[in-house]
Amino acid sequence: MIGTKGTVVAVNGNMVGVRFDGIVSMNEVGYVKVQDKRLKSEVIRIRGDLCYLQVFEMTKGIAVGDTVEFTGDMLSVEVGPGLLGQVFDGLQNPLPKLAEEAGYFLERGIYLDALPLDAEWEFTPVAKVGDVVERGDTLGTVPEGAFTHQIMVPFNMYGRYTVASIKPKGTYHVRDAIAELDDGKGNRIPVAMSFRWPVKRAVDCYAERLKPVDPMVTRVRLIDTFFPVARGGTYCIPGPFGAGKTVLQQITSRHADVDVVIIAACGERAGEVVETLKEFPELLDPKTGRSLMERTIIICNTSSMPVAAREASVYTAVTLAEYYRQMGLHVLLLADSTSRWAQAMREMSGRLEEIPGEEAFPAYLESVIAAFYERAGIVRLKDGRTGSVTIGGTVSPAGGNFEEPVTQATLKVVGAFHGLSRERSDARKYPAIHPLDSWSKYKGIIAAEKVAYAHKFMFRGNEVEQMMKVVGEEGTSLDDFIIYLKGNFLDSVYFQQNSFDAVDAAVSPERQKHVFAILLNILASQFKFKDKEDARSWFNRLRQKFLDYNGSEWKSDRFMSIEKEILDAVAERSAGLDKNAEKILA
């Protein structure tokens, strides 16, 4: 039903000023009628009988006097079975179907159903007639890929309802009514498998939020051991162009210990998005051996699309993540890149003539970024199960400057910071996470005091390296030189990982703990060397053995054989352990 109508009185880029008669609310969806098209828009400011809308399409052709129809609904997404494996734009239009409809060049004003309406789903009822249910309670289930998709009471049905009728086991379409609920006032409300939910309202149909404690295993050594991410936590990956942000996200999405992966490519270059769309269907899920797309949703808005849709894509992604969390699943949301979303906010803020903050970003930038990351979390559902949304956002600071507003606003709210370094990526040290700049507030898979002891060698090794740049190798003592070699050794064999190697690409927590114990023993050993050349030569040989060790199958004969060689080589040169390390290693 179409509600209030208005008339365009001003056009400024993708912002339209509209004078209206009636009632209009913030974030309400309106359609600007231009020629034979209806362009989707969202209300972003109201002043008396004048409101401003951000248009999600190109505004070419809009003129003063054009009609605007307000829907009375907030910007929302449709949730239900059939989301997994889909590729959407920011407004939840399925892009493959949009391409079929419009050809290679997408036309504006075309909006399609997000879920396949002709698909049939095998419904199994769980609730019975007479049961009292609330929003978020399960009425039945349908199989969706490897998961059991729960059909829930819509999240916008507040209060308690009695199940008046429910369909028997059988195949139904997503819009078919599978149950009728009695509200106690004589009204019987039909409920389908799918429903709509506003993207800017967090889903809160759970018993309580829990503190993120358990680590989300990514199988990347540097992250899991040194800079862990908790399940239900938040982290950011800032880095300059070409430092490996997108590749690191793809490795994480492939190997992370989660059920569902949602990728929001908001404002990335079209070439990178195309690469993601090509590669993901070809990637195999290590858990199932089938396509990774079967448990992935991709939402993409390239930098060439209208800027307003970037904001929509971020909120659409987090809403879909919260929906799957309600089923007791663990979801990983990867936003690439939040800087482009912030740039879209800056553009719209300028058009609204708001007082600018630092670097012309809006003054409320920090609160908007914080509100987005706060939608992550681990929750206990009403039936006792837990589900989580973990959010990882990349930031693309201009020139790799981490002091710029978007990076600083993000650092204030995230629990882990994986700062990518141009210096490390140029040296082909991947993942290019800088071990001295990065940090994490979460608990990892290895005891914190052991990690801190190993990390100390990176700091001290870096200090010796800076000193050597001034006084040269000759002006450095043998003890300091050994510390420098130990820091380099730790970097080469543990921090760096070969994602093209079938074994080294993903390292299990058990293997990480085992290898780290050996590594810690090497770092804590006091070695006997004749001179610096002897020390360098020995560490180079040991490093090569360790790289072969990393490429060997876990617990294989080759693995055990190389491990024995490493331990024998260390025992031959070691003069005992550092006294400070004895307590830590005990």
N, C-alpha and C positions, 0 to 999 in steps of 0.2 A: 504494500500500500504506500503510495506516495504521500508525504505529509506536506510540510511547508514548501512554498515556492519563493524564489527570489529573482533578482535581476542584476546582471553584471554592471558595476559602475566604474571599475578600474581593473587594469591588467598590468602587472609588473613581473616580467619573466614568467616563472611558473606559479606565481601567486596571483589570485584573483580576488578583488573586493566585490562583495555582493550585498545589496540592500534587500531585506526580506520582511515579510509580514507573517507573524506567527511565532512559533517557538523553535529555537535552534540550540543545540548543546555542543560543548567542546568535544572534539574528536569524532563528531558525527560525519557520516559519509554523505556527500552530495554529488550530483551529476550535472556537469555543465553541458548544455545542449549546443553543439556547434555543427551546422549543416545537418547531416543525417547521423552524426555520431553523438554518443553520450560519454563524456570524459570523467572518470572517477576522481574524486577530490576528497579532502579531509579538512574539517573546520579547525583552524589553529588559533584564531582570536575572535572574540565577540566584543563589540562596542555598541551598546544600544541596539538599533535596528540595522547595524552594519557589521558584517562578519568577513573574515579573510579565510580563504581556502588555499591549501597547497594542492596543486593539480599533479596527479601521478603520470600524466602523459605530456607530450609536446603541446604547447598552448597556441600554436600557429592557427590563426583564423578566428580566435575568440575576439568578440567585439563588444563594446558597451551596448547594453540592451538585450544581450543573449539571456535566455532563461536558464535558471538553476533549479533543479529538483532535489530537495533534501529527503533522505530516506527514513530518518528517525532512528537509524541503527548506527552503532559505533563501528569503526573499522575492525573487522573481525575475520577469523579464518574458520573453515569448515574442518572438523576433526571427526575421524571415524576410520574403519578399515580401508586400506587401499593407499595409505600415505607412503609407506615404505617403497623405496625404489624409484620414487618420482623425482622429477626435476621441475621446480616451480620458479616463477619470477617472484618479486617481492609482494605481489598482490595475490599470490597463490594460484596463478594461472599455470596449468601444466604446459611447459614450453614445447615438448614434442607435438602436442595436439594443436598448440597455437601456430606452429610452423606448418602443419597440415592445412589449417584454416586459412592462413594469410600468406604462405609462401616464405621465401628466404627473408624478405624485408617485412618485419612485423608491423602491422597497421595499428593505429591507436583506436581505442574505443571497443576493442574485442575482449570480452570477459567470459571465460569458460568455467565449467564446473571443475572443482579441484579433485573430486573423487570420481572414479569411473562408475557412472550410474547403471551401465548395463552389466557390470560384473556381479556374479552371484556368490554369496558367502554362506558357508555351512554354519547355521546358527544353532547353538545348544543352550537352552534356558538353564539358568542357575537359580533365579528367584522363583517363588511359587505364589499363586494367587493368595492374597491375604497377608503377605509379608509387608512389613513397614520399612520403607526405604528413604534415604536422604540423597542429596546430590553427591555424585561420586561413587555411590554404591553400585555393585555389579548386578546387572539383570541377566546377562548371558555371556557367552564367549563365541568367537569365530577364530579359526586358524588363519594366521597371516604370516607366511614364510615360516621361519623357525619359531615364531612366538605364538602364544595364545592371546589374541587381542580381546580385551574385555569391553563389552558393551555396557556403558555406565549410564546412570541417571544424569542427564545434562547438568553441567556445573551451575547453570543459571536458574535452576529450579530450587529456590530456597524453601525451607520448611520440611515437614514430614508428609509422606504420601503412602497410600496403601495400593499394592498391586491389584488392580481390578481384573486384568486379563493379561496373558502372555502367550505368544505364539509357540507352538510345539517345535520340536527339532525339525529342521528342514533348511532349504536354500531360499534366501531372500536377497533383495537389492538394498543398498545402503539407505535409501529414502523410504523404504517400506516400514510401516509402523509394526514394531515387534512386541509392544506392550502398551497397556493403558493404565495410567496412574490416577487414583482418586485423591483429590486434595482435601477431602473432608467437608467441602462446601457444596457438594453435589456436582462438581465439575470433573469430567474424565478427560485427562490430557494424554493424547497419543505420543508415544516416544519412538523415534526411529533409531537406526544404528549410528547415524551421524547427527551432529548438531553444531551450532556456531558459538564461538567464544571471542570476546574482544581482545585484540592483541596487546593492548596497553594495560590490561588488568591481569595481575598475577593470579594463577590458579592456586586456590588455598583450601582445597577439599581434603585436608589431611589432619591427623590427630596432633602432631607436633613436629617442629623443626629440630633436627639434631645437629650437634657440632661435628663438622667434617674431621674424622680421625683416621680412618683406614686409607692407606695410599692407593691411588689409581695407578696400577702398574702399566707403564708405557713400553717396557722392554728396551728403552734407551738408557744405557748405563748412567750417563751424566745426569739425567733427570731423576731416575729412580733412586740413585744412591746419594747424590749431592744436593739436588734441587727438586725434591719430590712434590707431587701434586696430590692433594687428598681427593677422594671420591666425594663429589658434592662441593668441591672447592673452586677457586678461580685462579687463573694465571694469565700472564700476558707475555707476548713474544715481540718486543720492539726490535727493529733492526733496519739498516739501510737497504736500498734496492739491491737485489742480487745476493743477499747474505744467506738465503736459504729458508726464509719464513714458510713459504708455501710447501716446500719439500718436507720440512720438519712436521708440519701439520698433517701431511699425507701419511708419513710414517706413523705418526701418533694415531691417526684414525684407523690405520690398518691393524696395528698391534695392541692398542690400548685395551685394558681389561674392562670393556663396557659392552652393553647389549646393542644400543642404537647410536649411530653417528649422524649428526645434522651439521651440514656445512653451509654457512651463510657467506657467500662471496659477494660482499656489498661494496661496489665501487672499484673492484679490481680491474686491471686491464683485460680487455676482451680476449687477448691471446692466452692469458693465464687461465681464464675461466674455460675456454675451449679445451685447453690441455687437461684440466680437471675433468671435464665432461667426457673426454676421450679415454683418459686413463682409468677412471674409477670403474666403469663396467668391465674392464679387462683385469683389474686387480683381483686376486683370489683372497678370500677370507681365510686366514690360517686356522680359524676355529672349525669351519664347516667344509672348506675346500671348494665352496661355490663362490659366485660373484659377490664382491663386497657391497655392491649396490643393493642387494637384497635386504640389508639392514641399514641402509643409508638414505637420507633425504638431502637433496641439494637445492638450495635457494640462491639464485644468482641474479644480481643486478650489476651489469658491467658499468664502467666509468662513462660509457657512451649513452647509457640510458638516463632518463630524467632523474635529477638528484633527489627529488622527494621520495622516489621509490626505494632509495637506499635505506632510509629510516624504516620504511615499512618492512623491508626484507629482514632487518635485525630483529624486529619485534615478532614478525611471523615465525622466525626460526625458534626463538625462545619460548613462544607459546606452544609450538608443536613438541618441543622438548619437555615442557611441563606436562603435557597431555600424556606422553609415554611414561613419564615418572609416576603418574597416577596408577599405572598398571604394575608398579613394583619393579620397573626396569631401570637400569643405570644408563644414562644418556650423556654423550659428550657433544657439546655444541662448540664448533670452531667458527669464529667470526673473523673474516679476512677481507678487508682490514677495517678496524674501527676508526682509523684516521679519516678514511673517505666518508664515513658516516658523519664524523665531526665536521668535515668540510661542508657537507650538505646542510648541517645545522647552522654553520656560519653564514652560508649563502642566504638561508631563509631568515635568519636573524637580521641580516643587513636589509633585506626587503621589508621587514616589519619595522625598520628604523629603531631597533632597540639599542640601548647604550652598550657599546662593545666592551669586551674584556681584553685580556692579553692576546696579542696577535689577531685581534678582531673576532676571536671566537666569542660566543655569547657568554654572559656572566654566569649563566646557570649550567655551563658545560660539565662541571664536576658533579653536580647533583644528578644530571641525566645519565652520565656514565656510571655513577654509583648505583642508581636505580636499576640499570640494566644488569650489572654484575650481581646485585643482591637477589636477583631472581634465580641464581644458582643455589644449590643447597641439597642436603640429604634430609629426607622426611620420613617419619613413621606414619604409615597409613592407618586407617581406622581398623583394618583387620590384622594389624601387627606387622605386616611386611614393610620393607624399606625400599625406597626408590631415590634416585639422585639425578641431579643435573649438574654437570661439571662444565664450566665455561672457560674456554681458552681464546683470547682475542689477540690478533696480531696488530701491531701499531707500526705505521710507516712514517717515522719522523723525517722531515726534510733534511737531507745531508747527514742522516744518522745522529742528529742532535737530540739526546735524551732529555734535555732541559726544556723542550717545547711543551706547551700546555696540555696536549692530549696525552702524552706519555706521563707527565707528572700527575694529571688527574687520575689516570689509570693506576699508577703505582700506589696511590693512597688507598685503593679499595681492594686490590688483588692480594692473594695469599702467597703467590710465588712469582718471581720475576726472572725470565729467561732472556737476558739481553744478548742479542746477536752482535757480533763484532765484525766490522769490515776487515780488520787486520787478520783475524783468524780465517775468514772465508777466502781472502786473497791468498793465504798460505795453504789453502785446501785442507784446513783442519775442520772437519765436519763431525757432528753438528757444531756450528760456529757459535755456540753459547759461550759467552766469556766467563771463565771460571772464577774470576776475581770480582767482577761487577754484579753477577747474578746472586739471588738469594731465595730462600723459601722459609715460610713460617710453619710448614707442615712436617709431620713426623714421617720419616722414610722407612725403607725396609731394613736398614742397617743402623745400629746404635749411634746416636748423635756424637758421642765422645770419640768414637773410632773415625767417623767422617771428619770431624774437626781436626783430629791429629793428622790425617792424610792431607786435608785441605791446607794445613799450615805449610806443607812443603811447596805448594804452588805459590803462596805468598812470599815465603823466604827465597824460593828459587827465582821469582820475579825480581826481588830486591837485588840479589846477587847479579842477575843479568843486567839490570840497569847500572850497577856499579862497574861491571866489566866493560860496558860501553864507554865509560870514562877512563878507567885505569888500565883496561886491557886484561887479557887472561893472565898475563905474567904478574900483575899486581894483586891477584886473588889467591887466598890461601887454599890449600888442598881440601880442607874441611868444607869451606864455602863452595868450592867447585863441585864437590860431591853432592851437596845440597841442591845446587843448580841442576846437576845431572839427574838426581832423583825426581825433581819437579818436572823436568822434560820427559822422563821415563813414564811418570804417572799420566801426563798429558797424552803421550803417544799410544799407550797400551790400554788405557781405561776411558779417558775422556773422548777420544776419537773413535768413531765406529763406522764400519764400511757397510752402507745400506745396499750395496750391490752384491755382497757376499751372502749366500743363502743361510749361513750359520750366524755370522756376526751381525746381520741386519736386525735381529730381534733376540735379546738375551733374557732368559727366564730369571725370576728372582732367586731361585736356588743356585743357579750358576753365578749370578752376580755376587751372592754372599760368599760362595766358595772361592771365587777368583779374588775377591776383595781381601779375604783373609790372608791369602798368599802375598798379595801386593803390599798389604800392611806390614807383613813380616819383613819384606824386602826394604821398605821405607824405614823401618825401625832398626834394621841391622847396621852395625858399625863395621864398615869394610876396611880391609888392608890393601892399599895400592902403593906401588913404587912412586908413581908420579901421575900427573894429570892425563898424559897420553894413555897410560895403562888403564886409568879409570874410565876414560871416554871409550876406549876400545872394548872394555868389558861390558859396559852398559849398552853399547851398540849391539853386541852379540846377544845380550840378554833380551833386548827389545825385539830383535828379529824372532827369537824363540817364542816370545810372548805373543807376537802377531800371528805366528803359526798356530799357537795354542788357542787364540781367539777364533781362528777359522776352523777348528776341529770340532766335530760333533761331541756334544756333552756326554761324558763318561765313556766315550769310545776308546778303543785300544790306543789309537794315535794320541788322543787327549791325555790319557794316563801316562803314556810314554814321554810326551813333551813335558808334562808336569814334573815327572821324576827328574828329567834333565835340568829343569829350572831350579828345583829344590837342591839338587846336588851342586849346581854351579854356585848357588847362594851360600850353602853350607861350607864350601871350599874356601870362600873369600871372607866369610863373616867372622868377626872377632867378638861376637855377643850382641845383645840387644841394648838399645838406648834405655837408660834407667827410667826415664819418664814414660816410656812406652810399655814397660813390663806390666803395670797395673791395668792399662787399657787392653792389652792383648790377653790378659788372664781370663 
